[in-house]
Amino acid sequence: MTSFADVSKILEKELSKNRFRHSLAVARLAGELAKIHGWNVDDARMAGLVHDCAKEWKPRQLIFYARRRRLRVPGLQFILPDSPNLLHAYVSADVAKENGWIRTAAQVRAVASHTLGRLPMEKPETILFVADLAAYDRRFKDARRIRRLAREDLRAGLREALAVKIKDQLRRGKRIHPMPVAAWNSLWT
């Protein structure tokens, strides 16, 4: 099994300085939320560390990898025309699993769904989704509030994280992938 320190050394060389710093910040918050809400802290930290290992890949490389590996990506036809970077979550999950950096199904699902969410949003997926959006390196005004809220009520933190993502897409006049909308709607049932 590869240790957190070993994977950190690898990613520090492969990722930009800012992306690596973000990955460490996500790992830290994921570990904290896991401890509070009952997911294995080591699994959460490792998922946080590797969640963006393919984030800086070029769109063509992400598309090629996803097709070659036949990754199951919800709404793939929605993503390909204008948002191929959204594939990074699914590719990162597969790369991390293939390298032995993550081993549990919960870690794989959490990494794969950290950008768009999934149905159902179980505890690991929720923790990583919130940790990515509200990590300590995030400077937008709602990040601190979402971190605080998620410590007290993970579901409420998820609701606010989804709201921030959806509002941001609306503000920028962009299409909204159906998965975050479905995840949002599922919180009200």
Secondary structure, DSSP 4 states (H G I P E B T S, - for coil): ---HHHHHHHHHHHS-HHHHHHHHHHHHHHHHHHHHHTS-HHHHHHHHHHTTTTTTS-HHHHHHHHHHTT---TTHHHHHHH-GGGGHHHHHHHHHHHTTS--SHHHHHHHHTTTT--SS--HHHHHHHHHHHH-TT--STHHHHHHHHHHH-HHHHHHHHHHHHHHHHHHTT----HHHHHHHHHTT-
